[in-house]
């Protein structure tokens, strides 16, 4: 098992961060890592996700939502090809801190290919950081908020 994790402090309440993080329709506007996402955030449902990898290649996966706690936690689990080959459990955890939100994005990898994918896993840490920084910028800029009529 291999685990990677990145974090960022965002100057906004967890509910605001959650609103941007779960607005899949707008991911193409700001998200440099998960460039497309569709699906319902309900445990047991599948998501359709497309990732932009470090080398410019895209990868599509269909993970299963494991946990959803609005404003606090989002977790999904997926496999490459079949379970046991290269599996991952992805987590976004939001915690109130210092008048803002501490976001931790993490992934635990398992399966027989993990020892042979160290470079890919290392590159993924950078992509997590890219997503965190883009999310921070998007939330703190306020551009995501619906316009008042």
Backbone as a printed PyTorch tensor [residue, N CA C, xyz], in Angstrom:
tensor([[[  0.8550,  -1.1750,   0.0000],
         [  0.0000,   0.0000,   0.0000],
         [  0.8990,   1.2350,   0.0000]],

        [[  0.5470,   2.2010,  -0.8010],
         [  1.2790,   3.4740,  -0.8730],
         [  0.2730,   4.6040,  -0.7490]],

        [[  0.5990,   5.6230,   0.0670],
         [ -0.3180,   6.7470,   0.2700],
         [  0.4020,   8.0460,  -0.0590]],

        [[ -0.2910,   8.9220,  -0.7770],
         [  0.2060,  10.2580,  -1.0290],
         [ -0.8240,  11.2550,  -0.5180]],

        [[ -0.3550,  12.4580,  -0.1750],
         [ -1.2560,  13.4450,   0.4030],
         [ -0.7090,  14.8450,   0.1500]],

        [[ -1.6080,  15.7890,  -0.1190],
         [ -1.2640,  17.2020,  -0.2150],
         [ -2.3280,  17.9820,   0.5360]],

        [[ -1.9970,  19.2050,   0.9110],
         [ -2.9860,  20.0060,   1.6200],
         [ -2.8150,  21.4770,   1.2830]],

        [[ -3.8700,  22.2480,   1.5970],
         [ -3.8650,  23.6830,   1.3540],
         [ -4.8450,  24.3270,   2.3230]],

        [[ -4.5390,  25.5560,   2.7340],
         [ -5.4550,  26.3250,   3.5600],
         [ -6.1620,  27.3220,   2.6590]],

        [[ -7.4920,  27.2830,   2.6560],
         [ -8.3130,  28.1340,   1.7940],
         [ -9.0830,  29.1140,   2.6770]],

        [[ -9.0300,  30.3920,   2.3130],
         [ -9.7040,  31.4320,   3.0900],
         [-11.1840,  31.4960,   2.7440]],

        [[-11.9090,  30.4830,   3.1720],
         [-13.3510,  30.3970,   2.9560],
         [-13.8780,  29.2720,   3.8380]],

        [[-15.1640,  29.3390,   4.1350],
         [-15.8060,  28.3080,   4.9480],
         [-15.8490,  26.9830,   4.1730]],

        [[-15.8410,  25.8380,   4.8840],
         [-15.9040,  24.5360,   4.2160],
         [-17.0730,  24.3940,   3.2390]],

        [[-18.2190,  24.9770,   3.5490],
         [-19.3810,  24.8640,   2.6660],
         [-19.1060,  25.5280,   1.3100]],

        [[-18.3650,  26.6530,   1.3270],
         [-18.0180,  27.3300,   0.0740],
         [-17.0490,  26.4830,  -0.7480]],

        [[-16.0510,  25.9230,  -0.0760],
         [-15.0750,  25.0690,  -0.7590],
         [-15.7930,  23.8550,  -1.3410]],

        [[-16.6850,  23.2610,  -0.5570],
         [-17.4530,  22.0970,  -0.9940],
         [-18.2630,  22.4260,  -2.2490]],

        [[-18.8710,  23.5980,  -2.2650],
         [-19.6950,  24.0060,  -3.4180],
         [-18.8850,  24.0020,  -4.7140]],

        [[-17.6740,  24.4800,  -4.6600],
         [-16.8310,  24.4990,  -5.8600],
         [-16.3180,  23.0950,  -6.1640]],

        [[-15.8690,  22.3910,  -5.1420],
         [-15.2990,  21.0550,  -5.3160],
         [-16.2960,  20.0580,  -5.8880]],

        [[-17.5710,  20.2460,  -5.6270],
         [-18.5730,  19.2790,  -6.0790],
         [-19.4080,  19.7800,  -7.2610]],

        [[-19.0600,  20.9310,  -7.8140],
         [-19.7500,  21.4650,  -8.9910],
         [-19.0470,  20.9180, -10.2360]],

        [[-19.2910,  19.6340, -10.5190],
         [-18.6040,  18.9330, -11.5970],
         [-18.7500,  19.6230, -12.9470]],

        [[-19.9020,  20.2190, -13.1860],
         [-20.1650,  20.8580, -14.4760],
         [-19.1470,  21.9590, -14.7870]],

        [[-18.6290,  22.6030, -13.7530],
         [-17.6850,  23.7150, -13.9480],
         [-16.2140,  23.3110, -13.8360]],

        [[-15.9240,  22.0390, -13.6510],
         [-14.5260,  21.6070, -13.5700],
         [-13.6890,  22.0870, -14.7570]],

        [[-14.2020,  22.0240, -15.9950],
         [-13.3700,  22.4810, -17.1190],
         [-12.9620,  23.9530, -17.0180]],

        [[-13.7020,  24.7460, -16.2390],
         [-13.3820,  26.1640, -16.0840],
         [-12.1530,  26.4170, -15.2190]],

        [[-11.8360,  25.4770, -14.3230],
         [-10.7680,  25.7820, -13.3700],
         [ -9.8760,  24.6050, -12.9910]],

        [[-10.3270,  23.3750, -13.1490],
         [ -9.6100,  22.2280, -12.5890],
         [ -8.5680,  21.6950, -13.5730]],

        [[ -7.2830,  21.8320, -13.2580],
         [ -6.2390,  21.3850, -14.1790],
         [ -5.9480,  19.8820, -14.1160]],

        [[ -6.5070,  19.1900, -13.1290],
         [ -6.2260,  17.7670, -12.9470],
         [ -7.4260,  16.9000, -13.3160]],

        [[ -8.5670,  17.1230, -12.6790],
         [ -9.7860,  16.3990, -13.0410],
         [-10.5270,  17.3140, -14.0080]],

        [[-10.2870,  17.1030, -15.2820],
         [-10.7680,  18.0410, -16.2970],
         [-12.2160,  17.7910, -16.7070]],

        [[-12.7760,  16.6660, -16.3210],
         [-14.1850,  16.3780, -16.5860],
         [-14.6820,  15.4030, -15.5250]],

        [[-15.9000,  15.6580, -15.0560],
         [-16.4860,  14.7940, -14.0310],
         [-18.0050,  14.7980, -14.1830]],

        [[-18.5710,  13.6100, -14.0550],
         [-20.0310,  13.4550, -14.1000],
         [-20.4280,  12.3890, -13.1000]],

        [[-21.6330,  12.5240, -12.5820],
         [-22.1620,  11.5200, -11.6750],
         [-22.7800,  12.1470, -10.4460]],

        [[-23.4830,  11.3190,  -9.6920],
         [-24.1400,  11.7470,  -8.4620],
         [-23.2440,  11.4320,  -7.2680]],

        [[-23.2220,  12.3450,  -6.3360],
         [-22.4290,  12.1360,  -5.1280],
         [-23.2660,  11.4190,  -4.0750]],

        [[-23.4430,  10.1210,  -4.3100],
         [-24.1650,   9.2600,  -3.3800],
         [-23.3740,   7.9600,  -3.2570]],

        [[-23.1530,   7.4870,  -2.0250],
         [-22.4260,   6.2310,  -1.8600],
         [-23.0210,   5.1190,  -2.7210]],

        [[-22.1410,   4.3650,  -3.3580],
         [-22.5460,   3.2580,  -4.2110],
         [-22.7070,   3.6180,  -5.6760]],

        [[-22.7540,   4.9190,  -6.0020],
         [-22.8750,   5.3180,  -7.4160],
         [-21.4910,   5.4320,  -8.0380]],

        [[-21.4820,   5.3910,  -9.3650],
         [-20.2140,   5.5130, -10.0900],
         [-20.0890,   6.9120, -10.6680]],

        [[-18.8540,   7.3910, -10.6850],
         [-18.5370,   8.6650, -11.3100],
         [-17.8080,   8.3990, -12.6140]],

        [[-17.9320,   9.3120, -13.5650],
         [-17.1230,   9.2900, -14.7860],
         [-16.1420,  10.4460, -14.6660]],

        [[-14.8550,  10.1270, -14.5240],
         [-13.8240,  11.1400, -14.3340],
         [-12.7750,  11.0520, -15.4340]],

        [[-12.2870,  12.2160, -15.8540],
         [-11.1800,  12.2610, -16.8200],
         [-10.0730,  13.1190, -16.2070]],

        [[ -8.9040,  12.5220, -16.0790],
         [ -7.7440,  13.1670, -15.4680],
         [ -6.7520,  13.6130, -16.5310]],

        [[ -6.1650,  14.7860, -16.3090],
         [ -5.0710,  15.2820, -17.1450],
         [ -3.7880,  14.9140, -16.4200]],

        [[ -3.0020,  14.0310, -17.0040],
         [ -1.7800,  13.5970, -16.3540],
         [ -0.6340,  14.5520, -16.6800]],

        [[  0.4590,  14.4170, -15.9380],
         [  1.5970,  15.3280, -16.0530],
         [  2.1550,  15.4040, -17.4760]],

        [[  2.1850,  14.3240, -18.1950],
         [  2.7400,  14.3150, -19.5500],
         [  1.7780,  14.8040, -20.6160]],

        [[  0.5910,  15.2670, -20.2060],
         [ -0.3850,  15.7600, -21.1660],
         [ -1.4100,  14.7270, -21.5890]],

        [[ -1.1690,  13.4720, -21.2490],
         [ -2.1030,  12.3980, -21.5870],
         [ -3.3030,  12.4420, -20.6480]],

        [[ -4.4730,  12.0630, -21.1440],
         [ -5.6530,  11.9830, -20.2960],
         [ -5.9930,  10.5260, -20.0110]],

        [[ -6.6020,  10.3300, -18.8560],
         [ -6.9970,   8.9920, -18.4460],
         [ -8.4140,   9.0700, -17.8870]],

        [[ -9.2580,   8.1450, -18.2840],
         [-10.6350,   8.0930, -17.7900],
         [-10.7770,   6.9300, -16.8170]],

        [[-11.5080,   7.1710, -15.7300],
         [-11.8140,   6.1030, -14.7760],
         [-13.2680,   6.2330, -14.3400]],

        [[-13.8080,   5.1420, -13.8030],
         [-15.1860,   5.1110, -13.2970],
         [-15.1830,   4.5890, -11.8600]],

        [[-14.7530,   5.4220, -10.9120],
         [-14.7240,   4.9600,  -9.5220],
         [-16.1070,   4.9420,  -8.8930]],

        [[-16.1980,   4.2490,  -7.7790],
         [-17.4260,   4.1680,  -6.9990],
         [-17.3210,   5.1080,  -5.8040]],

        [[-18.3530,   5.9020,  -5.5960],
         [-18.4010,   6.8010,  -4.4440],
         [-18.5280,   5.9500,  -3.1770]],

        [[-17.6510,   6.2010,  -2.2240],
         [-17.6270,   5.4410,  -0.9800],
         [-18.2490,   6.2410,   0.1650]],

        [[-17.9420,   7.5340,   0.2320],
         [-18.4470,   8.3550,   1.3390],
         [-18.6710,   9.7840,   0.8760]],

        [[-19.7570,  10.3730,   1.3420],
         [-20.0820,  11.7680,   1.0720],
         [-20.6250,  12.3670,   2.3590]],

        [[-19.9240,  13.3640,   2.8740],
         [-20.3840,  14.1320,   4.0280],
         [-20.2510,  15.5930,   3.6210]],

        [[-21.3290,  16.2110,   3.1130],
         [-21.2520,  17.5650,   2.5770],
         [-20.5210,  18.5380,   3.5090]],

        [[-19.6030,  19.2890,   2.9140],
         [-18.8030,  20.2460,   3.6600],
         [-17.6720,  19.6370,   4.4450]],

        [[-17.5180,  18.3030,   4.3570],
         [-16.5020,  17.6450,   5.1740],
         [-15.6800,  16.5740,   4.4600]],

        [[-16.3310,  15.6760,   3.6860],
         [-15.6060,  14.5210,   3.1700],
         [-16.1950,  14.0140,   1.8600]],

        [[-15.3040,  13.7120,   0.9260],
         [-15.6790,  13.0290,  -0.3080],
         [-14.6290,  11.9510,  -0.5600]],

        [[-15.1000,  10.7120,  -0.7770],
         [-14.1700,   9.5950,  -0.9990],
         [-14.7330,   8.6980,  -2.0940]],

        [[-13.8300,   8.2960,  -3.0210],
         [-14.2130,   7.3150,  -4.0250],
         [-13.1120,   6.2850,  -4.1800]],

        [[-13.4760,   5.1220,  -4.7250],
         [-12.5380,   4.0050,  -4.9020],
         [-12.6540,   3.4960,  -6.3310]],

        [[-11.5030,   3.2550,  -6.9500],
         [-11.5070,   2.7540,  -8.3120],
         [-10.3530,   1.8050,  -8.5660]],

        [[-10.4250,   1.1260,  -9.7050],
         [ -9.3950,   0.1680, -10.1060],
         [ -9.0620,   0.3680, -11.5690]],

        [[ -7.8330,   0.0860, -11.8960],
         [ -7.4010,   0.0770, -13.2840],
         [ -7.5370,  -1.3620, -13.7760]],

        [[ -8.3230,  -1.5380, -14.8100],
         [ -8.6540,  -2.8430, -15.3730],
         [ -9.5160,  -3.6560, -14.4140]],

        [[ -8.8870,  -4.4660, -13.5520],
         [ -9.6410,  -5.2770, -12.5940],
         [ -9.0710,  -5.0400, -11.1860]],

        [[ -9.8920,  -5.1820, -10.1490],
         [ -9.3890,  -4.9940,  -8.7910],
         [ -8.1860,  -5.8800,  -8.4960]],

        [[ -7.2200,  -5.2860,  -7.7720],
         [ -6.0230,  -6.0190,  -7.3870],
         [ -4.8270,  -5.7240,  -8.2670]],

        [[ -5.0570,  -5.1180,  -9.4320],
         [ -3.9460,  -4.7740, -10.3350],
         [ -3.3560,  -3.4200,  -9.9380]],

        [[ -4.2050,  -2.3860,  -9.9320],
         [ -3.8040,  -1.0410,  -9.5080],
         [ -5.0680,  -0.3440,  -9.0170]],

        [[ -5.2060,  -0.2700,  -7.7090],
         [ -6.4120,   0.2710,  -7.0800],
         [ -6.0770,   1.5730,  -6.3690]],

        [[ -7.0700,   2.4260,  -6.2750],
         [ -6.8710,   3.6730,  -5.5540],
         [ -8.1080,   4.0970,  -4.8090]],

        [[ -7.9020,   4.6870,  -3.6450],
         [ -8.9850,   5.2950,  -2.8950],
         [ -8.6200,   6.7560,  -2.6840]],

        [[ -9.4240,   7.6350,  -3.2860],
         [ -9.1680,   9.0680,  -3.3120],
         [-10.0400,   9.7580,  -2.2750]],

        [[ -9.4570,  10.7180,  -1.5500],
         [-10.1720,  11.4080,  -0.4900],
         [ -9.9340,  12.9110,  -0.5590]],

        [[-11.0090,  13.6650,  -0.3890],
         [-10.9390,  15.1000,  -0.1200],
         [-11.5250,  15.2750,   1.2700]],

        [[-10.7440,  15.8210,   2.2080],
         [-11.2240,  16.0600,   3.5590],
         [-11.1140,  17.5450,   3.8710]],

        [[-12.2240,  18.1430,   4.2950],
         [-12.3030,  19.5680,   4.5950],
         [-12.5140,  19.7540,   6.0880]],

        [[-11.6650,  20.5770,   6.7100],
         [-11.7510,  20.8240,   8.1350],
         [-11.6870,  22.3290,   8.3850]],

        [[-12.6130,  22.8730,   9.1900],
         [-12.5240,  24.2940,   9.5200],
         [-11.2150,  24.5740,  10.2660]],

        [[-10.5310,  25.6590,   9.8510],
         [ -9.2970,  26.0200,  10.5390],
         [ -8.9980,  27.4960,  10.3330]],

        [[ -8.7390,  28.2000,  11.4110],
         [ -8.3240,  29.6060,  11.3680],
         [ -9.2430,  30.4680,  10.5090]],

        [[-10.5430,  30.2630,  10.6060],
         [-11.4950,  31.0520,   9.8400],
         [-11.5970,  30.6550,   8.3820]],

        [[-10.9550,  29.5660,   8.0270],
         [-10.9930,  29.0750,   6.6500],
         [-11.1720,  27.5740,   6.6350]],

        [[-10.6330,  26.9520,   5.5940],
         [-10.7670,  25.5050,   5.4230],
         [ -9.4130,  24.8890,   5.1420]],

        [[ -9.0770,  23.8720,   5.8980],
         [ -7.8880,  23.0750,   5.6170],
         [ -8.3520,  21.9000,   4.7570]],

        [[ -7.8840,  21.8640,   3.5130],
         [ -8.2440,  20.7870,   2.5900],
         [ -7.0790,  19.8120,   2.4870]],

        [[ -7.3670,  18.5450,   2.7180],
         [ -6.3890,  17.4830,   2.5050],
         [ -6.9140,  16.6200,   1.3700]],

        [[ -6.0840,  16.4600,   0.3510],
         [ -6.4030,  15.5730,  -0.7670],
         [ -5.4140,  14.4170,  -0.6890]],

        [[ -5.9090,  13.1990,  -0.6840],
         [ -5.0320,  12.0440,  -0.5090],
         [ -5.4910,  10.8870,  -1.3840]],

        [[ -4.5740,   9.9700,  -1.6100],
         [ -4.9080,   8.7380,  -2.3200],
         [ -4.0640,   7.6130,  -1.7380]],

        [[ -4.7240,   6.4840,  -1.5130],
         [ -4.0360,   5.2580,  -1.1070],
         [ -4.0720,   4.3140,  -2.2910]],

        [[ -2.9000,   3.8280,  -2.6840],
         [ -2.7720,   2.9360,  -3.8250],
         [ -2.4550,   1.5340,  -3.3460]],

        [[ -3.0590,   0.5410,  -3.9880],
         [ -2.7700,  -0.8530,  -3.7040],
         [ -2.8070,  -1.6540,  -4.9920]],

        [[ -2.3230,  -2.8740,  -4.9290],
         [ -2.3410,  -3.7550,  -6.0980],
         [ -0.9410,  -4.1470,  -6.5420]],

        [[ -0.8820,  -5.1510,  -7.4010],
         [  0.4100,  -5.7160,  -7.7980],
         [  1.2710,  -4.7510,  -8.6270]],

        [[  0.6760,  -3.7640,  -9.2980],
         [  1.4720,  -2.8310, -10.1100],
         [  2.0610,  -1.6650,  -9.3280]],

        [[  1.6440,  -1.4590,  -8.0970],
         [  2.1020,  -0.2960,  -7.3270],
         [  3.6300,  -0.1850,  -7.2750]],

        [[  4.3770,  -1.2650,  -7.0140],
         [  5.8360,  -1.1200,  -6.9680],
         [  6.4510,  -0.6570,  -8.3030]],

        [[  5.7310,  -0.8340,  -9.4020],
         [  6.2650,  -0.4870, -10.7170],
         [  5.7640,   0.8580, -11.2330]],

        [[  5.0220,   1.5750, -10.4150],
         [  4.4170,   2.8340, -10.8570],
         [  4.8570,   4.0150, -10.0010]],

        [[  6.0300,   3.9420,  -9.4260],
         [  6.4850,   4.9970,  -8.5170],
         [  6.5630,   6.3650,  -9.1950]],

        [[  6.9970,   6.4230, -10.4550],
         [  7.0810,   7.7060, -11.1580],
         [  5.6970,   8.3060, -11.3780]],

        [[  4.7520,   7.4790, -11.7670],
         [  3.3790,   7.9380, -11.9760],
         [  2.8130,   8.4620, -10.6520]],

        [[  3.0360,   7.7500,  -9.5770],
         [  2.5370,   8.1720,  -8.2690],
         [  3.2040,   9.4800,  -7.8480]],

        [[  4.5140,   9.6000,  -8.0690],
         [  5.2300,  10.8460,  -7.7550],
         [  4.6630,  12.0190,  -8.5460]],

        [[  4.4170,  11.8140,  -9.8470],
         [  3.8370,  12.8620, -10.6930],
         [  2.4410,  13.2550, -10.2090]],

        [[  1.7080,  12.2960,  -9.6760],
         [  0.3550,  12.5550,  -9.1940],
         [  0.3590,  13.5270,  -8.0190]],

        [[  1.3920,  13.4900,  -7.1940],
         [  1.4970,  14.4450,  -6.0850],
         [  1.4770,  15.8680,  -6.6380]],

        [[  2.2200,  16.1100,  -7.7160],
         [  2.2320,  17.4260,  -8.3430],
         [  0.8720,  17.8160,  -8.8920]],

        [[  0.1560,  16.8590,  -9.4480],
         [ -1.1810,  17.1390,  -9.9880],
         [ -2.1620,  17.4550,  -8.8540]],

        [[ -2.0300,  16.7770,  -7.7110],
         [ -2.8470,  17.0980,  -6.5440],
         [ -2.6010,  18.5460,  -6.1180]],

        [[ -1.3280,  18.9370,  -6.0690],
         [ -0.9770,  20.3060,  -5.6830],
         [ -1.5780,  21.3000,  -6.6740]],

        [[ -1.5150,  20.9810,  -7.9660],
         [ -2.1180,  21.8570,  -8.9850],
         [ -3.6120,  22.0410,  -8.7340]],

        [[ -4.3110,  20.9400,  -8.4490],
         [ -5.7420,  21.0110,  -8.1740],
         [ -5.9970,  21.8420,  -6.9190]],

        [[ -5.2460,  21.5830,  -5.8510],
         [ -5.4410,  22.3200,  -4.5990],
         [ -5.2940,  23.8270,  -4.8150]],

        [[ -4.2380,  24.2190,  -5.5160],
         [ -3.9780,  25.6420,  -5.7380],
         [ -5.0540,  26.2740,  -6.6270]],

        [[ -5.5090,  25.5400,  -7.6360],
         [ -6.5630,  26.0460,  -8.5170],
         [ -7.8840,  26.1740,  -7.7520]],

        [[ -8.1750,  25.2140,  -6.8840],
         [ -9.3870,  25.2770,  -6.0580],
         [ -9.3230,  26.4800,  -5.1220]],

        [[ -8.1840,  26.6670,  -4.4760],
         [ -7.9810,  27.8100,  -3.5830],
         [ -8.2190,  29.1200,  -4.3340]],

        [[ -7.6210,  29.2370,  -5.4970],
         [ -7.7640,  30.4500,  -6.3010],
         [ -9.2160,  30.6790,  -6.7060]],

        [[ -9.8700,  29.6210,  -7.1380],
         [-11.2690,  29.7180,  -7.5860],
         [-12.1830,  30.1460,  -6.4320]],

        [[-12.0370,  29.5070,  -5.2930],
         [-12.8990,  29.8190,  -4.1480],
         [-12.6220,  31.2360,  -3.6460]],

        [[-11.3480,  31.5730,  -3.4590],
         [-11.0080,  32.8690,  -2.8880],
         [-11.3150,  34.0340,  -3.8290]],

        [[-11.3450,  33.7810,  -5.1320],
         [-11.6590,  34.8530,  -6.0880],
         [-13.1290,  35.2140,  -6.0770]],

        [[-13.9780,  34.2650,  -5.6560],
         [-15.4150,  34.5020,  -5.6260],
         [-16.0960,  34.3960,  -6.9840]],

        [[-15.3560,  34.0900,  -8.0510],
         [-15.9640,  34.0450,  -9.3990],
         [-16.9630,  32.9170,  -9.5440]],

        [[-16.9160,  31.9380,  -8.6790],
         [-17.7890,  30.7700,  -8.7770],
         [-19.1870,  31.0500,  -8.2610]],

        [[-19.3420,  32.0870,  -7.4710],
         [-20.6420,  32.3470,  -6.8500],
         [-21.7080,  32.6800,  -7.8900]],

        [[-22.9220,  32.2070,  -7.6570],
         [-24.0130,  32.5720,  -8.5690],
         [-24.2540,  34.0860,  -8.5070]],

        [[-24.5980,  34.6740,  -9.6110],
         [-24.8640,  36.1070,  -9.6390],
         [-26.1790,  36.4150,  -8.9500]],

        [[-26.2010,  37.5040,  -8.1990],
         [-27.4170,  37.9580,  -7.5370],
         [-28.2560,  38.7310,  -8.5500]],

        [[-29.5380,  38.4560,  -8.5830],
         [-30.4440,  39.1370,  -9.5240],
         [-31.2060,  40.2250,  -8.8070]]])
